[in-house]
């Protein structure tokens, strides 16, 4: 097992965890910073989505390198799978954030038309 492929597997896991935590942490911080409002947490949406894409890219690279070496299913493949799943979940959280912003914008628009 080479360190390069192993590094891609762990990078996928780290990027996936960061992707999943980005938006919840941004929302949580709004409770404690006066100048930071809930809508400002929307700036974390592209960051979370980008980290999810990075996690998927690293997972794909690690899986491809493992397939080229004909590695068996093991700890490394479990790390790759976890990174991939977390990357997908992070992207889904970012998409949910986009939907919530769209609904908020629609409600604000409808509220100003009265």
N, C-alpha and C positions, 0 to 999 in steps of 0.2 A: 504494500500500500504506500503510494508516494505521498509526500507532504503536500504537493500541489493540489491533487484531487481532494485530499482530506481538508485542505484549507478552503476549497470551494464549498465543500459540504458544510463546514462550520460557518462560513460566511453567509451561506444561505439561511442557516438557522438564526444567526444574529440579525440579519436584515429582516427576516420574517417576524421575529419578536419585536424589533423596533417598529416595523410597519403596523403591527397590531396595537402597540402601545401609544403611537404618536398622537392620534386624535383624542383618546380618553385622557391622556396626560395634559394635552392642550386645553381641554374642557375643564379639567380639575384645577389647573392653574388659574383659570378665570375667577375662581372663588376667593383667591388670596391676593391677587394683584389688582389694586384699585383702577389703574389705567388700562387694564386688559379686560374687555367685555366679551361676552359669550360669542358674539359674531366675529370677533377677532380670532377665535379658535379656528375659523374657516380657513385661515392661511395654512393650517397644518394638513388640510386635505390633500393637496398635491404632493406634499412631502410623504405622507403615508402611502399614497398610491405609488409614488416613485420607489419607495423602499420595498413595496410588494413586488414590483416588477424586477427590481434588483435581486430579490430573494428567488424569484422564479428563474432568472437568468443563471444565477450561481447554481441552483439545483439542477438545471438542465446540463450545465457544464460538468458538474460532478457526476451526474448519471451517465453522461456520454463517456467520460474518462473511465468510469468504472466498467462500462460495457466494453470498452476497447481493451481493458486489462482482463476481461472475463472474470471479474470478481464475483464471488458468491454473495448472497444476501447476508448482511451483517450489521454491525453497529453503524458503520459509515452510511449504509443505505437507509437505515432508520433516521439518521440525522438529516439526510437529504430529503426524505419523505416529510419529516416534520417541518423543515424549512419551506418546502413547497406548499404544504397545507397552510402554514402560517402566512406565507406570501399571498395566497388566494384569499384567506380570511382578511388580511390587511387591505387588499384591494376592495373587497366587499364592504368593509367598514368605510372606506373612502367613498365608495359609490352611495352608501347610505347617507353619508354626510352631504353629498351633492344633492340627493333627493330632498333631504331636510331643508337645505338652503333654498331649493326651488320652491318648496311648499311655503316656506317663510316669505319669500319674495312675492309669491302669488297672493298670500294672505295680506301682506302689506299693501300690495297694489289694489286689492279688492277693498281694503279698509279706507284707502284714500279716495276712492271714487264716490263715496257717499256724500 
